Amino acid sequence: MIQTWIPYWAALTRGSSLCTTPRRFILSTSCTTENPASLLEPAFWLKHDGVVTSCHAHCMSAAVVAQKVAELRDDAQNIAQEQRNETVREIFERLDDNGSGSLDRSEVKSLLRQLNKGHPPTEEELTFVMKMAGEGSVQPGRTRADTRSLEIGRDNLMSAVTCWRIYQSSFANEKSMGVILFKKFDPESTGRLDRDQLKALLEELSAEEDVSEEDVDFVLDRADILRDGTISKMELNQAIAAWYQRQNIKISQRASASQKSTVCAIL
């Protein structure tokens, strides 16, 4: 007797262990009911009426399959994280020339040179990375720190790498966001946006919303990592992020004020 069978996601068991890869079996739309898995087994299938028919003694329910697949995915993610951690450890130990357990300014400079195809970073770029990722990183509103005392521990190594790569990607070519914005708002190519230029940039980003002096202060406080009163190319992404944070705060404040006004009107 011939019936129609629909392929179904199946995880296979062998003894007490689950095969590591779920498989989707694509067969002809018809096969014999006496041996529906004759072309490819073990597997299980769904009949056309939706009733699950087991074609192997060890096939599992869909719920159990989903749970096992999720467990396998989590295991794979854990293994990948362990591999990343091992890679970071190896890179860190290779850079830590003096075996101090942390990377000083010269060692971080060596790291950035490797990330920059052999070209060393400027002193300002190095200072920026040290302040962003170093264990002694300055916080918004604090005074300038002595960057030569900042060091990067193993846990902060990836933060330094990510910081550098984001900065590089923003100025990778003529079509990059950073290049476009600095061409427009830094016409003299100083590599910095002063207060007025920063305000013009924020107005561009905010569409029709007015930008106040308090808004500019908010952004500078959080994005001026080098504490020189301007926004450098390295600090551009921090400035944009700070501005969107500022906008969200203002939206929440307006919503709260509107809600209070409504309550007062009702009372």
N, C-alpha and C positions, 0 to 999 in steps of 0.2 A: 504494500500500500504506500502510495506517495503522498507526502504532506509538505506544506510550505514551512520553512524554518527561517528565522531571522537571526543573524549573527549577534552575539552579545559579548560585552567585555567580560573576560574571565581571567581570574588568577588561578594558577594551578598549584596543587599541593603534591608534594612527594614525601610521604611519611608525615613527620610533624613539622616540616619546614615549608615555607612558601617560596615559590619561584620568584626571583627578583624582578621580573618584567611582566606586567599585564599584557595580554595579547588580544588583538582583535582579529578574528578569523573570517576571511572573506571566502565564501563557498558559493556554489550554485544555489539557486533558490529552491531546489528540490533535492531530496535524498530519501533513502528508505527509512521507514520508522523502525525496522528491525535493527539497523545500525546507522543512525544518523551521523555518527562521528567517524564513519568509515574512511572519509577522505583526510581527516585531520583530527587527531585526538591526543590527549584528553581535552575536552572542552564541554561547555554546556550551552544550550540554545533556548530560545523562546519560540514557542509555537505561534502560529498566526493568531490564535485566540488569546494570546498573552499569558498562557500557563507555562511556567518554567518547567522544562523537562531536563533532567540530569542525564548526561551521556557518559559520566565517569563517576566512579564510586566516591572520589575524593573532592568533587566540585563543591564550592562553597556558596552560600547565599550572597546576594548582591551587597547587603549591609556589611557582612564580614569582609568581603572583598574590598569594599571602599575603605574600611577601617585599616586593613592590612596595607593597602596601597598608601594611605596617609602615613602609616608608621614607616614604611619604606622611604617615602619622600622626606620625612623628618630625619631619618637616619642618614640619608644622602646629604642633606643640608648640614648636619652635624659633622659629617666626614669632611665636607668641603670647607667648613669653618676651621676645623682642625688643621687642614692642609694650608689654609691661608695663614693661620697662626704660626705654623712651622716655617713658612716662607718668610714671614715678618721677622721671626727669631733669627733666621739665618742671615737676612739682610742686615739686621741690627748688629749682630755680632761681627759681621764683616766691616761695618762702618765704625764700630766702637774701637778705635785703634788702641786707646790706652786702657781698655777694659774697665772703665769707670762705672758702667751700667747705665750711662746716659750719653747723649750726643751733644757735644759743645758746638760752638759757632763754626769752627773749622770743619768739623765732621758733618754738620748739616750742609755746609757749603759744598762738600764733596758729594753728598746725596743729590742736591739740586743740580749740580753739574752733570751727573749721570742721567738725571731725568730730562735735562735740557740738551741732549745730544752733544755733550762735551763742552758746551758753552757755560762758563761760570755765571751765577746770578750777580746782579749788582749788590752793593752793600745795603741799599735800601730794600731790595727784594728779599735779601737774606734776613734783614731786621723784621720785615713784615711777617715772614713765615715763622721766625722765632717767637714773635709776639702772639701770633695766632695759635701756634701749636705747642709752644714751649710750656713747661710745667710752671713757669713763673709768668704766664701770659697776663698782660694788663687787662683790667676790666673797664667798661665804659665809665667815664667820669674820673678815672684815676690819673695821676700824673705820669709823665714819661718814665719808663723803667730803664735801667741799665741793661741793654739787651745782651751784653757780653756775659752777664751772670745767668741768663736764661739757658736752660738745657732741655732737651727733648728725651723723655724716657721711652722705653719700648712700647708702652701703651699708647703713646702719642705719635708714634712713627707714622701710622697711616693717616692721621690728621694732617701732618705736615705734607705728606705726598698728595693727599686730596686737595689741600689748600693750593698747592703749587699747580696742580693739573687744572683746576677750575680757572685759576688766573690765566694760565697759558691758553686754554681753550677759548677764553673770551677775547683774546687778541691773536688768534691763530692765523687769520687771513683778512683780506679787505672786507669780506662779508660778515665777519664776526661782530657780535653785538658791541663789544667794547670799542673796536676800531670805529664803527659807525657813530657811536655816541660821542666819542672824543673828537672825531673830525667835526662834528656839528657844534659841540659846546666848548671845545678847546681849540679855537681857530688858530691860535698862535703856536700850537703844538708844544706846550710847556710840559705836558704829561700830568697836569694837575687841573682840578676844577676849583676855582676860588668860590667864595660864598655866593656871589651873584650867579656864577655859571652853574653851580649846584642847584640853586633855586630854579633856574631856567630848565634844568634837566627834570627836576621834580614836577614842574608845571607841565612838561611834556608828557610825563608818565601819568599824571593825574587827570588828564583830559580837561574837563571844565571846572574842576575843583581848585579853589584858591590855595596858594601855599603861603603860609605865614612865616614870620621870622622864628616863631616858636617851633614850627615844623622843621626848619632848617637846623635849628639848634639840636632838635631830637636826633636827626640823621647824623649830624657831625659827632654828637656825643657817642653814638654807637658804631659809626663806620670809620671815623678818623683814628685808625689804629696807631698811626705814626705820631699823632698828636702835633700836627703842624698847622692846623686850621684849614686844611684843604683836603680834597679827595683825590688820591693818586689813582693810577690805573689799577694797582693791586687792590685798592679799597672800593672799586666800583661796585662789585657784587654785594659787598656789605652795605653800601649806601642804598642800593635798590631794595634789598631785603628789609632794611630799616624803614624805608619809606612805606612799603606795603604793610609793615607792622604798625606804623603810625596811622595809616588809613583805617586799618581794622579797629584800632583803638577809638578813633574818631567816630566810626560807624556805630560801635557799641555804645559810646557816650550819647550819640544822638538818639539811638533807639531807647536807651534808658530814660533820657529826658522826655521823649515823646510818651513813654509809658506812664511816667509820673504825671505828665500834663493831663493825660486821659483820666487817670484816677482822680485827680483834683477836680476835673470837670464833672465827673460822675458824682462826687461827694458834694 
